[in-house]
């Protein structure tokens, strides 16, 4: 048990999976993903994975358009899945 007056930080990772590739995310919110670094991303079915203290959850977000790598921001239309995958 963690004492209530002791600070604690979670170990958090965010990833975008698309066409068999994995890209690090810096932020996810609303209908926007922000990549950790600007890089080209292929068009295709995409999944956001959150790993918090070693526990993975995956959220399908639908098809994203190809990204040229000029921007770190990706807009998507949520297709929040009927199923969420966890480890």
ZIGITA-V166769 format. One record per pair of residues at least 24 apart in sequence whose C-alpha atoms are under 7 Angstrom apart, sorted by the first residue. I is the first residue (numbers start at 0). GAP is how many residues later the second one is. Records with the same first field share a line. If there is no record, write none. Layout:
BEGIN
I: GAP ; GAP
END
This chain:
BEGIN
9: 42 ; 43
10: 41 ; 42
11: 39 ; 40 ; 41
12: 37 ; 38 ; 39
13: 35 ; 36 ; 37
14: 33 ; 34 ; 35
15: 30 ; 31 ; 32 ; 33
16: 29 ; 30 ; 31
17: 26 ; 27 ; 28 ; 29
18: 25
30: 44 ; 45 ; 46 ; 47
31: 41 ; 42 ; 43 ; 44
32: 40 ; 41 ; 42
33: 38 ; 39 ; 40
34: 37 ; 38
36: 35
37: 31 ; 32 ; 33 ; 34
38: 30
39: 27 ; 28 ; 29
40: 25 ; 26 ; 27
41: 24 ; 25
54: 32
55: 30 ; 31
56: 27 ; 28 ; 29 ; 30
57: 26 ; 27 ; 28
58: 25
END
